[in-house]
Each structure stands twice: as structure tokens, then as C-alpha cells.
Amino acid sequence: MELMAEVLKITAGGKRIAILSEETASQIGVHSSDRMRITHGSQTVIAIANIAAHFPTNRIGLYEEISAALGLRGDETVQVELAQLPESLSHVRAKVRGERLRGQDIVTIVKDVVERHLSEVEIAAFLTALNVYGLNMGEAEAMSRAMAETGKTLNFGEAPILDKHSIGGLPGDKTSLLVVPIIAAAGFTIPKTSSRAVTSPAGTADRVETLCPVNLSIAEIKEVVGKTNGCLVWGGALELAPADDLFIQIEYPLGIDPLLLPSIMSKKKVIGATHIVIDIPTGTGAKIRNLTEAHTLASDFVDLGKRLGITVQCALTFGDQPLGCAVGPALEAQEALITLMGDGPADLREKAVILAGMLFEMAGAEDGRQRAENMLQSGRAERKLREIIEAQGGDPNVKPEDIAVGTQKAEVTADQAGRVMWISTEGIVRVAREAGAPKEKGAGILFKAKLGEAVKKGGVLFEVYAERSSKLESALELAQRLQPVVLSKKAEERMLLDQVPEKVTREKPFMLER
């Protein structure tokens, strides 16, 4: 059926949706959420039908995503017909029934996700089925390969190509800002593509963006790596494993993460990584709560890496408290730079040296830890980070105090004397985000006392930074309610650990980080 296209000057968030009136939809034989084939000249797009009661008849409303794909400039006619159901939908339904999928079945699903042939409801059903039934290793391999092959790839030449990745969930984990320059300073290639925060106070890209641009093209990334051996860039605009980004959009509101392994490994595959250290923070407040879970996940990473031709080693690291003292993009960038300059928290330095040392030894170097220590102590790692900052368009002479943090600041103090017995990483994440992080990069938290440290009554536990006074007030109110830092008391004074139902209803935040 020929219809007049009405170009809507708005986007649909990447979704391919077209609007029809009830009468026009009836004439075509289309129901809400059916697929339509829309053709203009030599271009064809599959779109999901959205039925609007008062939309004009004999017209079709097209969001910018579709009008751009069809090359429409104004009111032009398009040919519209009911499209067949994609083959991938039968595979989605099979997984919903708990059946095992073949490699080609998964390839078909991933291609249709990337080409927007599946609706959000259908993708949600697929992800929910994966969350219920799980992925066996064969399916995980097929998913990783399919996600890698449906996007662009990067080629940095001869091996080894090194990389480091954390599964996330630990606030303040800024180790990439140290590991990348340590490795690159030793002459190894380490092209680090990173994420922005989804549910945490800062992702690696958010931290680095306070120092230099991170939204680089593939050509620019190759140029930076060619000059410096490394980079610290945002991977979201590069179309590397684009299916993963589409899956994450559905996973986040559902609060599930069934594609952790293929999500991470597909993105390492497309940058040509040959040796990867996977950091698995483990602790009561981390994604992985105990060593049994951590060992199981680590074994899966190693196994999947072998199937993909990538050498993987996992570090099971301490995850019972935030790393370092700073939480929030600007504060964390400051702390990373201070550490590279020879100062900084001992736990941050220790973790960076351990991870970098593992990478060195994986690449064939002896005594990797000592080599990483040498890169730090000699100042070579600091100089390398400044080279990377300059190559990415930032100021290579930046000082820690040049990095702007929130001008609104307040202290959270102890109402009794004692030692820090417990820090709720979940609570810290919520307070930092309430203060404005990561969107407002100057917002965050700076710890003044951590696990085991003594605090006097009225002593400062942590400082809260914000860019607006209203956000600071909200963060302080939340900190008072959550009390994320707990001091030791006499045994008879701390009998009550929790109360069910809770007096304050709060939903545990879902941690989805890449």
C-alpha cells in the first residue's frame, strides 16, 4: 500500500517504530507491534507498527531513525506492507521453552537484533530466558563470536595485544588509569576501550573525560595507539559489538545480566586482544559475593577465552570496600594522577601493580610485579599517561588540582568513637549518585577513614562533593538515612543487624557495568 510519509522531527532512541492510524493499519492488515516492510526507492526498512487512534489516514509517521535510513527529506510516498516474522523469533521462542540453541540460531538472533528486526518485548523475552536457563559454554562462544562479527573491528598489528577489564560493581575502581600507562610505558600495546557508568558513580570513560576527550573515531584511536602504545577511550560510539549495547538497554530496566561473559569477551575480540586480565572484585558488597562464585566465574572466563583464541587470567580481588579514597569521576581522576606521581592510596597502587604484573608475565616478561613497580617508581608510567592525554587532545601538563571538583562540600562525621567495621558499597554508590555523579563529574565522595581505621567521636568519615547545593543536601540526607560507614561497638550494643520489613523501603540497586 502506498502511503504519504510524515517525517517526525524526533528520534525514538534508536528504535525503528512507525505510526499508523487504526483505519490505515486495518487496510494493510497490521496490528500493533507487527512488523512492516517500508520501501522508498532502493531502500527498505523493517519497522515495528505503533497504532495511534487520531493519526491521519493514508499516512505513516516515521521517526528520524527510519526517515534517515530511507533517505526521506520531506513529504514523499513510501510503499508499506506487512512483513513476515523473522526466523530468529522461532529461536527466541525455543530458548523461552528452555531448549539449547545451535551456533547458527544465535547468529540469526544477534543479526536481527542489530538490524532492529526484533521488538523490545521479544529481546526481553530472550534475555529473560537466558537469565532463567543460562548459557552453556557452546552458546556463550557462539554469542561472543556473533556479537563481535556484527560490528566493526580494530587491528593493531602483531601480538601481543594486552587488555585489562573489571566486571565492575566496586566504587572507586580507577585501576585502568594506572594499568594502561604502566603497560604502555614498557612498550606493550594496550588499547583500552571503556564504558560510561550505567549504575555506578563513574565508569572509566567518565574518569578519563575529566583529563581529555574520550569520544574518538577508529582512525583517531589507531593514531593515538600508534604514538603511545595505548589509549583510554569510550567504546560506545565505535559500533564495536553493537548488539551488546542493545542488549544492555533491555537488561538494565529488567535488573538482569545474563550476558556478562559474551558481552565482555566479544568486545575484547573485536579489538584484537590476545592476553587479558579479568579483575573480579569479590566481597559482601561486590557483584560476586564469595570465593566459590568467583572461582566459578573465573573458570568460565578462562574456558571462553580458550575457545575464542584469547589467553585469559583472572584476578580475584578484595571487594569489601571502595578502592582508594575517591569515588566520582573528577575525584577519581585526581587520585589516579596523584598515585602515578608517587603518592596516593596504598590499596590502589597495590591493585594496579598486581594487575599490570600479571599482564607482563602473560606477555612473557619475568617478575612482572617488579617491572610494574619500576614503571611507577621511575615516573615512566606518569609520563606515558601524559603522552596519552596529549594524543587524545588533553593538557599533558595537567596537575591534580587543575581537575575541577564540586564546589559544594560537606563532611559526614562519626556520632561515636570506634574503628570502621563495615562500609556498604551499595550505600556509597547511592550517596555518590544522589550527589550528581557521574553526570556531574565534580560530584562524589572522598573517604577519610576506611576499614580498620580508628575514628574519634565527631571525626570525619567521608566528604561529599556536589556541583549544586540542592544535590548536596539530598546526598547528605540519604547518607544520614543509610549510614554506609559503620563503626565498631561493644558486643551488647550491636545485636540488631537489620529489620524485616525495613522501616525505610529501599530497592537494592542493580549493578550493571562493563
C-alpha positions as CSV (number, residue, x, y, z in Angstrom):
1,M,0.0,0.0,0.0
2,E,1.3,3.4,-0.9
3,L,1.3,5.9,1.9
4,M,2.5,9.5,2.4
5,A,5.4,9.6,4.8
6,E,5.2,12.1,7.6
7,V,8.7,12.7,8.8
8,L,8.7,13.2,12.6
9,K,11.5,15.5,13.7
10,I,12.2,13.4,16.8
11,T,14.2,10.2,17.5
12,A,12.9,7.0,19.0
13,G,16.1,6.2,20.9
14,G,17.4,4.0,18.1
15,K,14.2,2.0,17.8
16,R,12.6,1.6,14.4
17,I,9.0,2.4,15.0
18,A,6.4,3.7,12.6
19,I,2.9,5.2,13.4
20,L,-0.3,4.3,11.6
21,S,-3.9,5.2,12.2
22,E,-6.3,2.3,13.1
23,E,-8.0,2.6,9.7
24,T,-4.8,2.5,7.7
25,A,-3.4,-0.4,9.8
26,S,-6.6,-2.3,9.2
27,Q,-6.3,-1.8,5.4
28,I,-2.8,-3.2,5.4
29,G,-3.6,-6.0,7.9
30,V,-1.2,-4.7,10.5
31,H,-1.7,-5.0,14.3
32,S,0.2,-3.1,17.0
33,S,3.7,-4.5,17.3
34,D,3.5,-6.2,13.9
35,R,6.4,-5.7,11.5
36,M,6.1,-3.6,8.4
37,R,8.3,-3.5,5.4
38,I,8.7,0.1,4.3
39,T,10.3,0.8,0.9
40,H,11.4,4.1,-0.6
41,G,13.3,3.8,-3.9
42,S,16.0,1.2,-3.4
43,Q,16.0,1.4,0.4
44,T,13.9,-0.9,2.6
45,V,13.5,-0.9,6.4
46,I,11.7,-3.2,8.7
47,A,9.7,-1.3,11.4
48,I,7.5,-2.1,14.3
49,A,3.9,-0.8,14.0
50,N,2.6,1.6,16.6
51,I,-1.2,2.3,16.2
52,A,-2.4,5.8,17.1
53,A,-6.1,6.5,17.4
54,H,-6.1,10.0,16.0
55,F,-3.3,9.8,13.4
56,P,-4.2,10.9,9.8
57,T,-5.3,8.1,7.5
58,N,-3.3,7.1,4.4
59,R,-0.1,8.5,6.1
60,I,2.7,6.9,8.1
61,G,4.7,8.6,10.8
62,L,8.4,7.9,10.7
63,Y,10.9,8.8,13.4
64,E,14.3,10.1,12.4
65,E,15.9,6.7,12.6
66,I,13.7,5.4,9.8
67,S,13.5,8.5,7.7
68,A,17.3,8.8,7.7
69,A,17.7,5.1,6.7
70,L,15.2,5.6,3.8
71,G,16.8,8.9,2.7
72,L,13.5,10.8,3.1
73,R,13.7,14.6,3.1
74,G,10.1,15.7,3.3
75,D,6.6,14.5,2.4
76,E,7.3,11.6,0.0
77,T,5.4,8.4,-0.7
78,V,6.6,5.1,0.6
79,Q,5.4,1.5,0.0
80,V,4.2,-0.3,3.1
81,E,3.3,-3.9,3.6
82,L,3.0,-6.5,6.3
83,A,6.4,-8.2,6.8
84,Q,7.0,-11.8,7.6
85,L,8.1,-12.8,11.1
86,P,11.9,-13.1,11.2
87,E,13.3,-16.6,11.5
88,S,15.1,-15.6,14.7
89,L,11.8,-15.3,16.5
90,S,11.4,-19.1,16.4
91,H,14.8,-19.5,18.1
92,V,13.8,-16.9,20.7
93,R,10.7,-19.0,21.5
94,A,12.8,-22.2,21.6
95,K,15.0,-20.6,24.3
96,V,11.9,-19.5,26.2
97,R,11.0,-23.2,26.3
98,G,14.4,-24.0,27.7
99,E,15.8,-25.6,24.6
100,R,19.5,-25.4,23.7
101,L,20.4,-23.2,20.7
102,R,22.8,-24.0,17.9
103,G,25.5,-21.6,16.9
104,Q,23.7,-20.6,13.7
105,D,20.5,-20.0,15.7
106,I,22.3,-17.5,17.9
107,V,23.9,-15.8,14.9
108,T,20.5,-15.3,13.4
109,I,19.2,-13.8,16.7
110,V,22.1,-11.4,17.0
111,K,21.9,-10.2,13.4
112,D,18.2,-9.5,13.8
113,V,18.8,-7.6,17.0
114,V,21.4,-5.4,15.3
115,E,19.2,-4.9,12.2
116,R,16.2,-4.0,14.6
117,H,14.1,-6.8,13.3
118,L,13.1,-7.9,16.8
119,S,11.0,-5.8,19.1
120,E,12.0,-4.8,22.7
121,V,9.4,-7.3,24.0
122,E,11.0,-10.2,22.0
123,I,14.5,-9.2,23.1
124,A,13.3,-9.0,26.7
125,A,11.9,-12.5,26.4
126,F,15.1,-13.8,25.0
127,L,17.2,-12.2,27.8
128,T,14.8,-13.4,30.5
129,A,15.1,-17.0,29.1
130,L,18.9,-16.7,29.2
131,N,18.7,-15.5,32.8
132,V,16.5,-18.4,33.8
133,Y,18.1,-21.3,31.9
134,G,21.6,-19.9,31.5
135,L,24.1,-20.2,28.6
136,N,26.2,-23.3,28.2
137,M,29.8,-22.7,27.1
138,G,29.0,-23.5,23.5
139,E,26.2,-20.9,23.4
140,A,28.4,-18.4,25.2
141,E,31.1,-18.9,22.5
142,A,28.5,-18.6,19.7
143,M,27.1,-15.4,21.3
144,S,30.6,-13.9,21.7
145,R,31.5,-14.5,18.1
146,A,28.2,-13.4,16.7
147,M,28.3,-10.1,18.7
148,A,31.9,-9.5,17.5
149,E,31.2,-10.3,13.9
150,T,28.1,-8.0,13.6
151,G,30.2,-4.8,14.3
152,K,33.4,-3.1,13.4
153,T,36.8,-4.4,14.3
154,L,40.2,-2.9,15.2
155,N,43.5,-4.2,14.1
156,F,46.6,-3.1,16.0
157,G,49.1,-5.3,14.3
158,E,51.3,-8.0,15.8
159,A,50.6,-9.8,19.1
160,P,50.7,-9.5,21.9
161,I,47.8,-7.0,22.3
162,L,47.1,-6.7,26.0
163,D,44.0,-5.6,27.9
164,K,42.5,-5.4,31.4
165,H,38.9,-5.5,32.4
166,S,36.9,-5.4,35.6
167,I,33.5,-7.0,35.9
168,G,32.5,-3.8,37.9
169,G,30.5,-3.3,41.0
170,L,33.2,-1.8,43.1
171,P,33.0,2.0,43.5
172,G,36.3,3.9,43.1
173,D,37.9,1.3,40.9
174,K,40.1,3.5,38.8
175,T,42.9,1.0,38.1
176,S,42.7,1.3,34.3
177,L,44.1,4.8,34.6
178,L,47.2,3.3,36.1
179,V,47.5,-0.1,34.4
180,V,47.2,1.2,30.9
181,P,50.2,3.7,31.2
182,I,52.3,1.1,33.1
183,I,51.9,-1.4,30.3
184,A,52.3,1.1,27.5
185,A,55.4,2.6,29.1
186,A,57.1,-0.8,28.9
187,G,56.5,-0.9,25.1
188,F,53.4,-3.2,25.0
189,T,50.2,-2.4,23.1
190,I,47.1,-1.9,25.3
191,P,44.2,-0.2,23.5
192,K,41.6,0.3,26.3
193,T,38.1,0.9,25.2
194,S,35.9,1.5,28.2
195,S,32.3,2.2,29.2
196,R,30.5,5.0,30.8
197,A,28.7,4.4,34.1
198,V,25.4,2.7,33.9
199,T,24.6,2.2,37.6
200,S,27.9,3.2,39.3
201,P,29.2,6.7,40.2
202,A,31.8,6.6,37.5
203,G,32.9,4.4,34.6
204,T,36.5,4.5,33.2
205,A,35.4,6.8,30.3
206,D,33.8,9.2,32.8
207,R,37.0,9.4,34.8
208,V,39.3,9.9,31.7
209,E,37.0,12.5,30.2
210,T,38.0,14.9,33.0
211,L,41.5,14.7,31.6
212,C,41.0,14.5,27.8
213,P,38.4,13.7,25.1
214,V,37.4,10.0,25.0
215,N,34.9,10.0,22.1
216,L,37.4,9.2,19.4
217,S,36.9,7.6,16.0
218,I,38.5,4.4,15.0
219,A,41.1,6.2,12.9
220,E,41.9,8.5,15.8
221,I,42.3,5.6,18.2
222,K,44.7,3.9,15.8
223,E,46.7,7.2,15.6
224,V,46.8,7.5,19.4
225,V,47.9,3.9,19.9
226,G,50.5,4.3,17.2
227,K,52.0,7.2,19.0
228,T,51.8,6.0,22.6
229,N,51.1,2.2,22.6
230,G,47.9,2.8,24.5
231,C,44.6,4.7,24.7
232,L,41.8,5.2,27.2
233,V,38.6,5.8,25.1
234,W,34.9,5.4,25.2
235,G,33.8,2.4,23.2
236,G,30.1,3.3,22.9
237,A,30.3,5.3,19.7
238,L,32.5,2.9,17.8
239,E,29.9,0.2,16.8
240,L,32.1,-2.5,18.4
241,A,29.8,-5.4,19.1
242,P,26.7,-3.2,18.7
243,A,24.3,-6.0,19.8
244,D,25.8,-5.7,23.3
245,D,24.7,-2.1,23.7
246,L,21.2,-3.0,22.5
247,F,21.0,-5.9,25.0
248,I,22.2,-3.7,27.8
249,Q,19.3,-1.2,27.1
250,I,16.9,-4.1,27.9
251,E,18.9,-5.7,30.7
252,Y,19.2,-2.6,32.8
253,P,15.4,-2.0,33.4
254,L,14.9,-5.7,33.9
255,G,17.7,-5.9,36.5
256,I,19.4,-8.9,34.9
257,D,22.8,-9.6,33.4
258,P,22.8,-13.0,31.6
259,L,25.3,-12.0,29.0
260,L,28.2,-10.9,31.3
261,L,30.8,-13.3,29.7
262,P,30.0,-12.8,26.0
263,S,29.4,-9.1,26.5
264,I,33.0,-8.6,27.8
265,M,34.7,-11.2,25.6
266,S,33.1,-10.0,22.3
267,K,34.4,-6.5,22.9
268,K,37.9,-7.8,23.6
269,K,37.7,-10.0,20.5
270,V,36.9,-7.0,18.2
271,I,39.9,-5.0,19.4
272,G,42.2,-8.0,18.7
273,A,43.2,-8.6,22.3
274,T,45.4,-11.7,22.7
275,H,46.0,-11.5,26.5
276,I,43.5,-10.2,29.0
277,V,43.5,-9.9,32.8
278,I,39.9,-10.0,34.2
279,D,39.5,-8.4,37.6
280,I,36.8,-10.0,39.7
281,P,36.2,-7.9,42.8
282,T,34.9,-10.3,45.5
283,G,33.2,-9.4,48.7
284,T,29.9,-8.8,50.5
285,G,29.2,-5.6,48.7
286,A,30.5,-6.6,45.3
287,K,28.8,-8.3,42.4
288,I,30.5,-11.6,43.3
289,R,29.9,-12.2,47.0
290,N,32.2,-15.2,47.8
291,L,35.2,-17.0,46.5
292,T,33.2,-20.0,45.3
293,E,31.2,-17.8,42.9
294,A,34.4,-16.0,41.9
295,H,36.3,-19.2,41.1
296,T,33.3,-20.5,39.0
297,L,33.1,-17.2,37.0
298,A,36.9,-17.1,36.6
299,S,36.9,-20.7,35.2
300,D,34.2,-19.7,32.7
301,F,36.2,-16.7,31.6
302,V,39.3,-18.8,31.0
303,D,37.4,-21.5,29.2
304,L,35.6,-19.0,26.9
305,G,38.9,-17.3,26.2
306,K,40.5,-20.5,25.0
307,R,37.5,-21.1,22.7
308,L,38.0,-17.6,21.2
309,G,41.8,-17.8,20.9
310,I,42.4,-15.4,23.8
311,T,44.6,-16.1,26.8
312,V,42.7,-15.1,29.9
313,Q,43.9,-14.9,33.5
314,C,41.6,-13.7,36.3
315,A,42.4,-11.8,39.5
316,L,40.1,-12.3,42.4
317,T,40.5,-9.1,44.3
318,F,39.3,-7.6,47.6
319,G,35.8,-6.1,47.1
320,D,34.6,-5.4,50.7
321,Q,35.2,-1.6,50.4
322,P,35.6,1.0,47.7
323,L,39.1,1.2,46.1
324,G,41.2,4.1,47.1
325,C,39.6,7.1,48.9
326,A,37.9,8.8,45.9
327,V,34.5,8.0,44.4
328,G,33.2,10.0,41.4
329,P,34.8,11.0,38.0
330,A,36.9,14.1,38.8
331,L,37.9,12.9,42.3
332,E,39.0,9.5,41.0
333,A,41.0,11.1,38.1
334,Q,42.7,13.3,40.7
335,E,43.6,10.3,42.8
336,A,44.8,8.2,39.9
337,L,47.1,11.1,38.8
338,I,48.4,11.6,42.4
339,T,49.2,7.9,42.6
340,L,51.1,7.9,39.3
341,M,53.1,10.9,40.6
342,G,54.3,8.8,43.6
343,D,51.7,9.3,46.3
344,G,48.1,8.0,46.6
345,P,46.3,5.2,48.5
346,A,48.3,2.0,49.1
347,D,45.4,-0.3,48.0
348,L,45.0,1.4,44.6
349,R,48.7,1.2,44.0
350,E,48.9,-2.4,45.1
351,K,46.0,-3.5,42.9
352,A,47.3,-1.7,39.8
353,V,50.8,-3.2,40.3
354,I,49.3,-6.7,40.7
355,L,47.1,-6.5,37.6
356,A,49.9,-4.9,35.4
357,G,52.4,-7.5,36.7
358,M,50.0,-10.3,35.6
359,L,49.8,-8.8,32.1
360,F,53.6,-8.5,31.9
361,E,54.1,-12.2,32.8
362,M,51.3,-13.3,30.4
363,A,53.2,-11.5,27.7
364,G,56.4,-13.4,28.6
365,A,58.2,-10.9,30.9
366,E,59.8,-12.2,34.1
367,D,59.0,-10.8,37.5
368,G,56.0,-8.8,36.3
369,R,55.2,-7.2,39.6
370,Q,58.7,-5.7,39.9
371,R,58.5,-4.5,36.4
372,A,55.2,-2.7,37.1
373,E,56.7,-1.2,40.3
374,N,59.7,0.1,38.2
375,M,57.3,1.7,35.8
376,L,55.6,3.6,38.6
377,Q,58.7,4.5,40.7
378,S,60.7,5.7,37.7
379,G,57.9,8.1,36.6
380,R,57.7,6.4,33.2
381,A,54.0,5.5,33.8
382,E,53.1,9.1,34.7
383,R,54.9,10.4,31.6
384,K,53.1,7.8,29.5
385,L,49.7,8.8,30.8
386,R,50.5,12.4,29.9
387,E,51.5,11.3,26.4
388,I,48.2,9.6,26.1
389,I,46.3,12.6,27.4
390,E,48.1,14.8,24.9
391,A,47.5,12.4,22.0
392,Q,43.8,12.3,22.8
393,G,43.5,16.1,22.9
394,G,44.0,17.0,26.5
395,D,46.5,19.0,28.5
396,P,49.7,16.9,29.2
397,N,50.8,19.2,31.9
398,V,47.6,18.9,34.0
399,K,48.0,18.9,37.7
400,P,45.7,17.1,40.2
401,E,44.4,20.5,41.5
402,D,43.5,21.5,37.9
403,I,40.8,18.9,37.7
404,A,37.6,20.6,38.8
405,V,35.6,19.0,41.6
406,G,32.3,20.2,43.0
407,T,32.4,23.5,44.9
408,Q,29.7,22.3,47.3
409,K,31.2,20.2,50.0
410,A,30.2,18.8,53.4
411,E,31.5,16.4,55.9
412,V,29.8,13.3,57.3
413,T,31.1,12.7,60.8
414,A,31.0,9.8,63.4
415,D,28.5,10.0,66.2
416,Q,30.7,7.8,68.3
417,A,34.3,6.7,68.6
418,G,35.4,3.3,67.2
419,R,37.0,1.6,64.3
420,V,35.5,1.3,60.8
421,M,34.0,-2.2,60.9
422,W,32.0,-2.2,57.6
423,I,31.4,0.0,54.6
424,S,28.3,-0.5,52.5
425,T,29.5,-0.2,48.9
426,E,25.8,-0.2,47.8
427,G,25.2,2.8,50.1
428,I,28.2,4.7,48.9
429,V,27.1,4.2,45.3
430,R,23.7,5.6,46.1
431,V,25.0,8.6,48.0
432,A,27.5,9.5,45.3
433,R,24.9,9.3,42.6
434,E,22.5,11.3,44.7
435,A,25.2,14.0,44.8
436,G,25.2,14.1,41.0
437,A,27.8,11.6,39.8
438,P,28.6,10.5,37.2
439,K,26.7,13.1,35.1
440,E,28.0,15.9,37.1
441,K,31.7,15.0,37.1
442,G,32.7,17.0,40.1
443,A,30.3,15.2,42.3
444,G,31.4,12.3,44.5
445,I,32.8,11.1,47.9
446,L,36.2,11.3,49.4
447,F,36.9,8.9,52.3
448,K,38.8,10.0,55.4
449,A,38.5,6.6,57.2
450,K,38.4,3.1,55.8
451,L,38.2,-0.5,57.2
452,G,40.0,-1.0,60.4
453,E,40.9,2.7,60.9
454,A,40.2,4.4,64.2
455,V,37.8,7.4,64.3
456,K,37.1,9.8,67.2
457,K,33.6,10.9,68.1
458,G,32.9,13.8,65.7
459,G,35.7,12.7,63.4
460,V,35.2,12.8,59.6
461,L,34.2,9.6,57.9
462,F,33.9,11.0,54.4
463,E,33.3,14.2,52.5
464,V,30.5,14.6,50.0
465,Y,31.1,16.8,46.9
466,A,28.4,18.2,44.6
467,E,28.1,20.9,41.9
468,R,24.8,22.1,43.3
469,S,23.7,22.8,46.8
470,S,20.4,21.0,46.3
471,K,22.2,17.8,45.2
472,L,24.5,18.1,48.2
473,E,21.5,18.4,50.6
474,S,19.8,15.3,49.1
475,A,23.1,13.3,49.3
476,L,23.6,14.2,52.9
477,E,20.0,13.3,53.8
478,L,20.5,9.9,52.1
479,A,23.8,9.4,53.9
480,Q,22.2,10.0,57.2
481,R,19.4,7.5,56.4
482,L,21.7,4.8,55.0
483,Q,24.7,5.3,57.3
484,P,27.0,3.5,54.8
485,V,30.0,3.5,57.2
486,V,29.6,1.5,60.4
487,L,31.9,1.8,63.4
488,S,32.6,-1.0,65.9
489,K,30.6,-1.0,69.1
490,K,30.6,-3.2,72.2
491,A,29.1,-6.5,71.5
492,E,26.0,-5.8,73.6
493,E,25.3,-2.6,71.7
494,R,25.2,-4.1,68.2
495,M,22.8,-7.1,68.5
496,L,20.4,-5.8,65.8
497,L,21.9,-6.3,62.3
498,D,18.8,-5.5,60.2
499,Q,15.0,-5.3,60.4
500,V,12.4,-7.0,58.2
501,P,10.3,-5.4,56.8
502,E,12.6,-2.4,56.7
503,K,11.5,0.8,58.2
504,V,12.8,2.6,55.1
505,T,11.8,0.9,51.9
506,R,14.7,0.8,49.6
507,E,15.3,-1.3,46.5
508,K,18.8,-2.7,46.1
509,P,20.4,-1.0,43.1
510,F,21.1,-3.3,40.1
511,M,24.9,-3.2,39.3
512,L,25.4,-3.5,35.5
513,E,28.9,-2.4,34.5
514,R,31.1,-3.3,31.6
